[in-house]
Amino acid sequence: MRNEPTGNTEIKQNFWKALLIQKFSHPFALFFLLIISLVISFLTYKLGFIGVGAVLAITIGLPIVFAITVYPEFGICALIIGAFFISYIAELLPSGVPIGTLMDVTTYLLILGFFIKQRTEQNWTYFKNPISYMILVWLAYNMFEFVNPAAASRLAWIYTVRTVGFIMLMYFVFVYQIRTVKFIKTLLKLWLLLDILAGISAFQQENIGFFSFERRYLYSDPTRVSLLFINGHMRKFAIFSDPVTFSYNMVIGALLCVVLIMGKLPVKRKILLGFIAAFFLYVMLYSGTRAAYVLVPGALSMLAVLNFNKRVLFFTLVAGGMLGILIVMPTSNPLIKRFQTAFNPSDDASYNVRAENQRRIKPYILSHPIGGGLGSVGVWGRKFSPNSMLAKFPPDSGYVRVAVEMGWIGLILFCTLFFVVLKTGINFYFSIKNPELKNYCLAMLLILFAFNIGNFPQQAIVQYPSNILFYLAISILVVCKRLDNQEQEQLKKIV
């Protein structure tokens, strides 16, 4: 009996060996391989780096394109991995390389795969919930901004809607294609793994130093250096585009660990998650982002409200006491000093500057109900309408940016979207019966609440991967409720 597997293995090996010899010994096959090798050599010789890229795009890119379209689980994982590393890869390449197009293509392929699958299944019931309706309203309003008469540039809208409008469509892809608890687990494991890699990158930047390509990227823009070098310390950004995105992702990673610890896991795994959460919060300090420091107590306070019991109350009191000591204790550590100023914003010069900017822009917001147009501020505003007033305005806050670009009507819709998501998610949390799905739902609620708080002092859901993770978290809320409903229906049939 023990020799049977070995015999089967040898038979399979001999079969494939005979098949390869039979196929590739044919003269036509050899001629075809010869032609391919000559074409690859010619392209490499004539076009150099571009030729190699073209060959790789054909031999590797086409199978990946097929896999993303036909196998949505692979596509979703590829999208998340790409969202984490897109900025890091951009640092390695010349500044003119349109690396962001890769993310655009991935989203388009996932949308294509969604419609192909929907054509055969024709099942729209997955989207019959208040969150889906509100996202459609918000998406429609973003599309409407194209005809905004106050917009200084239509090109700015086109470039901005790529990372705003089309990313919203990922919510529908996620809700439709995430169909099992097993895949939710896979996504959460991938999420934590990528956050760990980001944390290690920040630890390396702080304690070992920047890599040569990171240093080259950092010092290529004097404005970037002036923003990141504060009080003799360079703020760290890990694999992301900026310290804000890095710090926010460390916070939501820590929150995910904290909630998973509350689930039914082995003690060893809970201890491991505890160490990972502590690591995330520690390296988060390297970012020097004061806004991120407030997210942790804010999200944990919501945890105490949603999951109130003696254990959570004790944990909240202990954490609150430690936080209070950390805020008031005297220290010479610049990282802790910067942490302390986050809880006393009136003494923060940058906060006062932002408050003054918001005061100055308020009359414009009130007089423009649909705003100055999507993409009128920030990078695309400076590129496509450099002489406009809004191009020079620093929005800082995500809510202020929405109000400036899309008016007070857009701000109301955006806040309504957050309200509907949190309200519906809380209802789902209290109605879900499955403990595991309930735990995942709670984790997503805390993450979304943290994004909600963090979007006030900074732009929390604009950059990769935060924009992808934001809609992924919303979709997991909906999927958890759907899977729980399916499970309860099956239990009723058994009874």
BALOGU-283133 format. One record per residue (C-alpha): residue in one letter; x, y, z. Coordinates in steps of 0.2 Angstrom, whole numbers, padded with zeros to 4 digits, always signed. Layout:
AXYZ ...
This chain:
M+0000+0000+0000 R+0014+0012+0004 N+0022+0010-0013 E+0006+0014-0022 P+0008+0033-0021 T+0026+0032-0027 G+0020+0021-0042 N+0006+0034-0046 T+0019+0048-0045 E+0031+0039-0057 I+0017+0035-0069 K+0011+0054-0069 Q+0029+0060-0072 N+0032+0047-0086 F+0015+0053-0094 W+0020+0071-0094 K+0037+0068-0100 A+0031+0057-0114 L+0018+0071-0118 L+0031+0085-0119 I+0043+0074-0129 Q+0029+0070-0141 K+0022+0088-0143 F+0039+0097-0144 S+0048+0085-0155 H+0036+0089-0169 P+0045+0100-0182 F+0032+0113-0182 A+0033+0115-0163 L+0052+0117-0165 F+0050+0130-0179 F+0037+0139-0169 L+0048+0140-0153 L+0062+0146-0164 I+0052+0160-0172 I+0046+0166-0154 S+0064+0166-0148 L+0070+0176-0163 V+0056+0189-0160 I+0060+0191-0142 S+0078+0193-0146 F+0074+0206-0160 L+0063+0216-0148 T+0075+0216-0134 Y+0089+0221-0146 K+0079+0235-0155 L+0069+0242-0140 G+0080+0238-0125 F+0070+0240-0109 I+0054+0244-0118 G+0056+0228-0128 V+0059+0217-0113 G+0043+0226-0105 A+0033+0221-0120 V+0038+0203-0120 L+0034+0202-0101 A+0018+0210-0104 I+0013+0197-0117 T+0020+0182-0108 I+0015+0187-0090 G+0002+0201-0092 L-0011+0192-0103 P-0013+0177-0091 I-0015+0189-0077 V-0028+0199-0086 F-0037+0183-0090 A-0036+0177-0072 I-0042+0194-0065 T-0057+0194-0076 V-0062+0176-0075 Y-0057+0172-0057 P-0063+0186-0046 E-0056+0180-0030 F-0038+0181-0038 G-0043+0198-0045 I-0048+0206-0029 C-0032+0200-0020 A-0022+0207-0034 L-0031+0223-0033 I-0028+0225-0014 I-0009+0220-0016 G-0007+0232-0030 A-0016+0246-0020 F-0003+0243-0006 F+0013+0243-0017 I+0008+0255-0031 S+0017+0270-0023 Y+0032+0259-0018 I+0034+0253-0036 A+0032+0271-0042 E+0047+0276-0032 L+0058+0264-0041 L+0052+0270-0058 P+0055+0287-0067 S+0043+0300-0063 G+0034+0300-0080 V+0029+0282-0079 P+0010+0281-0078 I+0011+0267-0065 G-0007+0271-0059 T-0014+0265-0075 L-0011+0247-0068 M-0024+0250-0055 D-0036+0257-0067 V-0034+0242-0078 T-0037+0230-0064 T-0053+0239-0058 Y-0059+0239-0076 L-0056+0220-0078 L-0065+0217-0061 I-0080+0227-0067 L-0079+0217-0084 G-0079+0201-0074 F-0093+0207-0064 F-0104+0210-0079 I-0100+0194-0087 K-0105+0184-0072 Q-0120+0195-0069 R-0126+0192-0087 T-0127+0173-0083 E-0133+0174-0065 Q-0144+0190-0067 N-0145+0191-0048 W-0147+0209-0041 T-0154+0205-0024 Y-0136+0206-0017 F-0138+0225-0018 K-0155+0228-0011 N-0150+0237+0005 P-0148+0256+0010 I-0129+0256+0008 S-0130+0251-0010 Y-0143+0264-0014 M-0134+0278-0005 I-0117+0273-0015 L-0127+0274-0031 V-0133+0292-0026 W-0116+0297-0022 L-0109+0290-0038 A-0122+0299-0048 Y-0118+0315-0040 N-0099+0312-0044 M-0104+0310-0062 F-0115+0325-0062 E-0100+0336-0057 F-0094+0334-0075 V-0106+0347-0081 N-0103+0359-0066 P-0103+0376-0074 A-0090+0382-0060 A-0077+0369-0065 A-0061+0377-0072 S-0056+0360-0081 R-0065+0345-0087 L-0049+0335-0088 A-0047+0337-0069 W-0064+0328-0067 I-0058+0314-0078 Y-0042+0311-0069 T-0050+0313-0052 V-0065+0301-0055 R-0053+0287-0059 T-0048+0286-0040 V-0065+0292-0034 G-0079+0286-0045 F-0073+0270-0052 I-0066+0265-0035 M-0084+0266-0029 L-0089+0253-0041 M-0077+0241-0032 Y-0090+0240-0018 F-0103+0232-0030 V-0089+0220-0036 F-0084+0215-0018 V-0102+0213-0013 Y-0106+0202-0028 Q-0089+0191-0028 I-0086+0189-0010 R-0097+0174-0006 T-0089+0163+0007 V-0083+0165+0025 K-0067+0157+0019 F-0063+0171+0007 I-0067+0184+0020 K-0054+0176+0031 T-0042+0176+0016 L-0044+0194+0013 L-0042+0199+0032 K-0026+0188+0033 L-0020+0197+0017 W-0024+0214+0024 L-0014+0210+0040 L+0001+0203+0031 L+0002+0218+0019 D+0001+0230+0035 I+0015+0220+0043 L+0026+0222+0028 A+0022+0241+0028 G+0026+0242+0047 I+0042+0233+0044 S+0046+0245+0030 A+0043+0260+0042 F+0054+0251+0055 Q+0068+0250+0042 Q+0066+0268+0037 E+0067+0274+0055 N+0081+0263+0063 I+0091+0258+0048 G+0088+0272+0036 F+0080+0275+0019 F+0085+0264+0004 S+0094+0273-0010 F+0078+0274-0021 E+0068+0280-0006 R+0080+0293-0003 R+0080+0298-0021 Y+0061+0299-0021 L+0061+0309-0005 Y+0074+0322-0010 S+0067+0324-0028 D+0054+0337-0022 P+0060+0351-0010 T+0041+0353-0005 R+0040+0335+0000 V+0055+0337+0011 S+0049+0353+0019 L+0033+0344+0024 L+0040+0328+0031 F+0056+0335+0040 I+0049+0342+0056 N+0058+0347+0072 G+0074+0338+0066 H+0065+0322+0062 M+0060+0315+0045 R+0042+0308+0046 K+0041+0290+0039 F+0029+0284+0026 A+0034+0266+0023 I+0028+0259+0007 F+0014+0272+0005 S+0014+0289-0004 D+0013+0299+0012 P+0014+0298+0031 V-0005+0301+0033 T-0009+0286+0023 F+0004+0275+0032 S-0002+0280+0049 Y-0020+0278+0046 N-0017+0260+0039 M-0007+0256+0054 V-0022+0261+0065 I-0035+0252+0056 G-0023+0236+0056 A-0022+0238+0075 L-0041+0239+0076 L-0043+0224+0066 C-0031+0214+0077 V-0040+0220+0093 V-0057+0215+0087 L-0051+0198+0080 I-0043+0195+0098 M-0061+0196+0105 G-0067+0182+0093 K-0065+0163+0096 L-0047+0160+0092 P-0033+0150+0101 V-0024+0159+0114 K-0008+0158+0105 R-0016+0167+0090 K-0023+0180+0101 I-0006+0183+0109 L+0001+0185+0091 L-0012+0197+0086 G-0009+0207+0102 F+0009+0209+0097 I+0005+0213+0080 A-0007+0227+0086 A+0006+0234+0097 F+0019+0234+0083 F+0007+0243+0072 L+0004+0257+0085 Y+0022+0258+0089 V+0028+0261+0071 M+0013+0272+0068 L+0022+0285+0079 Y+0036+0286+0066 S+0024+0295+0054 G+0022+0310+0065 T+0004+0311+0060 R-0006+0318+0075 A-0023+0315+0067 A-0019+0296+0068 Y-0016+0297+0087 V-0034+0302+0090 L-0042+0288+0080 V-0037+0274+0092 P-0046+0280+0108 G-0061+0286+0096 A-0063+0269+0089 L-0061+0260+0105 S-0074+0271+0113 M-0086+0265+0100 L-0081+0247+0103 A-0085+0250+0121 V-0103+0256+0116 L-0106+0242+0104 N-0100+0228+0114 F-0102+0233+0132 N-0098+0220+0145 K-0087+0219+0160 R-0072+0213+0151 V-0073+0227+0138 L-0077+0240+0151 F-0061+0235+0161 F-0050+0235+0145 T-0057+0253+0141 L-0054+0260+0158 V-0036+0253+0158 A-0033+0259+0140 G-0040+0276+0145 G-0029+0277+0160 M-0013+0273+0151 L-0018+0285+0137 G-0021+0299+0150 I-0004+0296+0158 L+0004+0296+0141 I-0004+0313+0137 V+0001+0322+0153 M+0018+0314+0157 P+0033+0325+0155 T+0045+0318+0141 S+0060+0323+0130 N+0055+0311+0117 P+0050+0320+0101 L+0038+0306+0095 I+0029+0307+0112 K+0029+0326+0112 R+0021+0326+0095 F+0008+0313+0101 Q+0003+0324+0116 T+0000+0339+0105 A-0013+0329+0096 F-0024+0331+0111 N-0021+0349+0113 P-0024+0356+0096 S-0026+0374+0101 D-0007+0374+0104 D-0003+0366+0087 A+0002+0379+0074 S-0003+0368+0059 Y-0020+0365+0066 N-0023+0384+0068 V-0017+0387+0050 R-0030+0374+0044 A-0043+0382+0054 E-0039+0399+0046 N-0040+0391+0029 Q-0057+0384+0032 R-0063+0400+0038 R-0057+0409+0023 I-0065+0396+0011 K-0082+0396+0020 P-0090+0410+0010 Y-0085+0401-0007 I-0093+0385-0001 L-0109+0394+0004 S-0110+0403-0012 H-0107+0388-0023 P-0120+0374-0019 I-0112+0361-0031 G-0094+0367-0028 G-0080+0371-0040 G-0079+0354-0048 L-0071+0338-0045 G-0052+0339-0045 S-0052+0358-0044 V-0040+0357-0029 G-0024+0347-0026 V-0013+0340-0039 W-0025+0340-0053 G-0031+0357-0049 R-0013+0364-0050 K-0010+0354-0066 F-0025+0358-0076 S-0031+0375-0069 P-0015+0382-0061 N-0022+0400-0061 S-0038+0396-0052 M-0041+0401-0034 L-0045+0383-0029 A-0029+0376-0036 K-0019+0385-0023 F-0031+0380-0009 P-0024+0367+0003 P-0039+0357+0008 D-0031+0346+0021 S-0048+0339+0028 G-0057+0326+0017 Y-0073+0334+0022 V-0067+0352+0017 R-0061+0345+0000 V-0078+0338-0003 A-0087+0354+0002 V-0075+0365-0010 E-0076+0353-0025 M-0094+0347-0023 G-0102+0361-0013 W-0112+0360+0002 I-0125+0349-0007 G-0111+0336-0010 L-0105+0338+0008 I-0123+0334+0014 L-0123+0318+0003 F-0106+0313+0008 C-0110+0314+0027 T-0127+0305+0023 L-0117+0291+0015 F-0106+0289+0031 F-0122+0290+0042 V-0131+0276+0032 V-0116+0265+0031 L-0113+0266+0050 K-0132+0265+0055 T-0135+0250+0043 G-0119+0242+0049 I-0124+0243+0067 N-0141+0236+0063 F-0132+0222+0054 Y-0120+0219+0069 F-0134+0217+0082 S-0145+0206+0070 I-0131+0194+0065 K-0132+0177+0074 N-0116+0169+0068 P-0102+0174+0081 E-0088+0174+0068 L-0097+0184+0056 K-0103+0196+0070 N-0085+0198+0075 Y-0080+0202+0057 C-0094+0215+0056 L-0088+0223+0072 A-0071+0225+0065 M-0077+0233+0049 L-0088+0245+0059 L-0073+0251+0069 I-0062+0253+0054 L-0076+0263+0045 F-0078+0274+0061 A-0060+0277+0061 F-0060+0283+0043 N-0075+0294+0047 I-0065+0303+0062 G-0049+0303+0052 N-0057+0311+0037 F-0059+0327+0047 P-0041+0333+0050 Q-0034+0324+0035 Q-0040+0316+0018 A-0042+0298+0024 I-0050+0289+0009 V-0042+0297-0006 Q-0025+0288-0008 Y-0021+0270-0011 P-0024+0258-0002 S-0036+0267+0009 N-0049+0271-0004 I-0049+0252-0009 L-0050+0246+0009 F-0064+0259+0013 Y-0076+0251+0001 L-0069+0233+0005 A-0074+0236+0023 I-0092+0242+0018 S-0094+0227+0007 I-0089+0215+0020 L-0103+0222+0032 V-0115+0218+0018 V-0108+0201+0014 C-0108+0196+0033 K-0126+0200+0034 R-0130+0191+0018 L-0120+0175+0023 D-0128+0175+0040 N-0146+0176+0032 Q-0142+0161+0021 E-0135+0151+0036 Q-0151+0155+0046 E-0162+0150+0032 Q-0153+0133+0030 L-0155+0130+0049 K-0174+0134+0048 K-0175+0121+0034 I-0166+0108+0044 V-0178+0111+0059 
